Amino acid sequence: MSSFHVIIIGAGLCGLSTAYRLQQANIPFLLLEARDRIGGRILTVRNESGTPIEMGATWLGKKHTAINALLKELKIGITEQYLGQQAIYEPLSTSPPQLVQLPPNNDPSYRIAGTTTALIEALAKPLSPASIHLQQVVQAIESKSDGFLVRTQNAVFTGAAIVSTLPPRLLMQTVACTPAWPEPLQSIANQTHTWMGESIKVGFTYPTPFWRAKDLSGTLFSNVGPVGEMYDHSDDDQGYYALKGFLNGAYHSLTKAERCQLVLQQLRKYYGEQADQYTTYEEGVWRQESYTFTDYDQALLPHQNNGHAIFRQPFFGGRFWMGGAETASEFPGYMDGAVRRGEEIAAALIAAIF
Ligand SMILES: Cc1cc2nc3c(=O)[nH]c(=O)nc-3n(C[C@H](O)[C@H](O)[C@H](O)COP(=O)(O)OP(=O)(O)OC[C@H]3O[C@@H](n4cnc5c(N)ncnc54)[C@H](O)[C@@H]3O)c2cc1C
């Protein structure tokens, strides 16, 4: 069976989780990734002095058992998200922001120690570099009697089985299939929301955490916006200080400089001129990422069709698997779903081959 090749499309958390488990079972695979980096919706950017900001996935909970088990296996720790005792709360544009006491948090969020990218790097580390092909944009697949042809912009690969880890709608919209994508997979996938695809993350790195002063907070909840929530994104052990939050997705068509000014204007209301003493401004405008987001024909609800049962049946004679966070039965859309589904597909492939 050594000639058996699984082609995994996409080297985000799901694709890497699948690859990691196939590697452990000595099953040859190829990972084809469109971007010039691995990680997909996990992206940690750093300023010149190394302060990291997560532009993609950041938080997990204890209930996310699949990712917690994987982190434990990889010996990667988690740290509780610091909220402090109080938060800045802005309920209405007509009243000033208030400082409110936060209730005790019985279900805290955690961040991955050493950044979310530490998980991506740990999964990729044991994989042979030759098994990961970056800047390979899969454009078409053809199902043959004995396997598949997978066409990218400049190469053709053959495989006995395929695992797609693209968000389901992105797969339908950007990858041609011969014969056509089966129904009803096609219509359901086309109406599947790509989790966080419209979101804009913004962050500022600072030399000091001035927001921890007595009458301030780095935790913000605002109904006024344009930033709706913001958190202390520091790593005290490393001396890294940052604020990071979500900007209203409607601002995606502005320039980076315009978005930066809008956010600063809001932060000045709470922190005065200290807000301007930032080292760098970082942002992630995910709807501009063509390897994550593709426009919808009609409005979809958040998480619509995420976790739909149709995604968990293989197609084309049991050789084509729909992966990706949105296809998981539990916690679809989340990192936990991506890991869960990647491991589930790898287990099914291992069982089918041996
Ligand atoms: C802003 C933001 C914040 C988030 N916050 C959280 C959070 O706090 N907690 C949480 O649990 N989850 C969060 N998520 C969701 C989390 O990021 C995802 O669940 C997870 O990363 C998805 O992994 P995936 O491998 O399924 O998909 P992706 O990461 O999207 O991977 C798919 C891969 O396919 C590649 N690709 C696309 N098209 C092609 C093609 N044609 N050919 C080849 N490759 C292709 C992409 O480049 C990408 O690398 C967040 C996401 C975003 C965007």
PDBQT file of the ligand as one rigid body, heavy atoms in Angstrom, charges set to zero:
ROOT
HETATM    1  C1  LIG A 401     -10.647  36.417  12.531  1.00  0.00    +0.000 C 
HETATM    2  C2  LIG A 401     -10.882  35.002  12.992  1.00  0.00    +0.000 A 
HETATM    3  C3  LIG A 401     -10.970  34.735  14.339  1.00  0.00    +0.000 A 
HETATM    4  C4  LIG A 401     -11.188  33.431  14.793  1.00  0.00    +0.000 A 
HETATM    5  N1  LIG A 401     -11.211  33.193  16.123  1.00  0.00    +0.000 NA
HETATM    6  C5  LIG A 401     -11.345  31.939  16.575  1.00  0.00    +0.000 A 
HETATM    7  C6  LIG A 401     -11.219  31.653  17.946  1.00  0.00    +0.000 A 
HETATM    8  O1  LIG A 401     -10.939  32.547  18.761  1.00  0.00    +0.000 OA
HETATM    9  N2  LIG A 401     -11.394  30.362  18.352  1.00  0.00    +0.000 N 
HETATM   10  C7  LIG A 401     -11.649  29.340  17.466  1.00  0.00    +0.000 A 
HETATM   11  O2  LIG A 401     -11.780  28.193  17.891  1.00  0.00    +0.000 OA
HETATM   12  N3  LIG A 401     -11.726  29.587  16.135  1.00  0.00    +0.000 NA
HETATM   13  C8  LIG A 401     -11.566  30.852  15.674  1.00  0.00    +0.000 A 
HETATM   14  N4  LIG A 401     -11.598  31.111  14.339  1.00  0.00    +0.000 N 
HETATM   15  C9  LIG A 401     -11.878  29.977  13.426  1.00  0.00    +0.000 C 
HETATM   16  C10 LIG A 401     -10.619  29.138  13.155  1.00  0.00    +0.000 C 
HETATM   17  O3  LIG A 401      -9.650  29.984  12.629  1.00  0.00    +0.000 OA
HETATM   18  C11 LIG A 401     -10.962  28.031  12.201  1.00  0.00    +0.000 C 
HETATM   19  O4  LIG A 401     -11.903  27.148  12.786  1.00  0.00    +0.000 OA
HETATM   20  C12 LIG A 401      -9.791  27.132  11.767  1.00  0.00    +0.000 C 
HETATM   21  O5  LIG A 401      -8.581  27.824  11.716  1.00  0.00    +0.000 OA
HETATM   22  C13 LIG A 401     -10.159  26.536  10.428  1.00  0.00    +0.000 C 
HETATM   23  O6  LIG A 401      -9.167  25.654   9.987  1.00  0.00    +0.000 OA
HETATM   24  P1  LIG A 401      -9.402  24.870   8.628  1.00  0.00    +0.000 P 
HETATM   25  O7  LIG A 401      -8.147  24.123   8.356  1.00  0.00    +0.000 OA
HETATM   26  O8  LIG A 401     -10.668  24.117   8.692  1.00  0.00    +0.000 OA
HETATM   27  O9  LIG A 401      -9.648  25.992   7.525  1.00  0.00    +0.000 OA
HETATM   28  P2  LIG A 401      -8.635  27.102   6.968  1.00  0.00    +0.000 P 
HETATM   29  O10 LIG A 401      -7.760  27.580   8.047  1.00  0.00    +0.000 OA
HETATM   30  O11 LIG A 401      -9.471  28.082   6.243  1.00  0.00    +0.000 OA
HETATM   31  O12 LIG A 401      -7.737  26.265   5.959  1.00  0.00    +0.000 OA
HETATM   32  C14 LIG A 401      -8.063  26.057   4.614  1.00  0.00    +0.000 C 
HETATM   33  C15 LIG A 401      -6.769  26.144   3.815  1.00  0.00    +0.000 C 
HETATM   34  O13 LIG A 401      -7.065  25.942   2.439  1.00  0.00    +0.000 OA
HETATM   35  C16 LIG A 401      -6.278  26.813   1.658  1.00  0.00    +0.000 C 
HETATM   36  N5  LIG A 401      -6.901  26.971   0.346  1.00  0.00    +0.000 N 
HETATM   37  C17 LIG A 401      -7.983  27.723   0.007  1.00  0.00    +0.000 A 
HETATM   38  N6  LIG A 401      -8.265  27.571  -1.308  1.00  0.00    +0.000 NA
HETATM   39  C18 LIG A 401      -7.347  26.694  -1.796  1.00  0.00    +0.000 A 
HETATM   40  C19 LIG A 401      -7.119  26.125  -3.076  1.00  0.00    +0.000 A 
HETATM   41  N7  LIG A 401      -7.901  26.398  -4.134  1.00  0.00    +0.000 N 
HETATM   42  N8  LIG A 401      -6.067  25.276  -3.244  1.00  0.00    +0.000 NA
HETATM   43  C20 LIG A 401      -5.261  24.960  -2.194  1.00  0.00    +0.000 A 
HETATM   44  N9  LIG A 401      -5.440  25.474  -0.948  1.00  0.00    +0.000 NA
HETATM   45  C21 LIG A 401      -6.477  26.314  -0.761  1.00  0.00    +0.000 A 
HETATM   46  C22 LIG A 401      -6.259  28.084   2.476  1.00  0.00    +0.000 C 
HETATM   47  O14 LIG A 401      -5.193  28.933   2.105  1.00  0.00    +0.000 OA
HETATM   48  C23 LIG A 401      -6.127  27.548   3.899  1.00  0.00    +0.000 C 
HETATM   49  O15 LIG A 401      -4.772  27.410   4.293  1.00  0.00    +0.000 OA
HETATM   50  C24 LIG A 401     -11.349  32.387  13.859  1.00  0.00    +0.000 A 
HETATM   51  C25 LIG A 401     -11.228  32.649  12.491  1.00  0.00    +0.000 A 
HETATM   52  C26 LIG A 401     -10.989  33.950  12.064  1.00  0.00    +0.000 A 
HETATM   53  C27 LIG A 401     -10.846  34.223  10.579  1.00  0.00    +0.000 C 
ENDROOT
TORSDOF 0
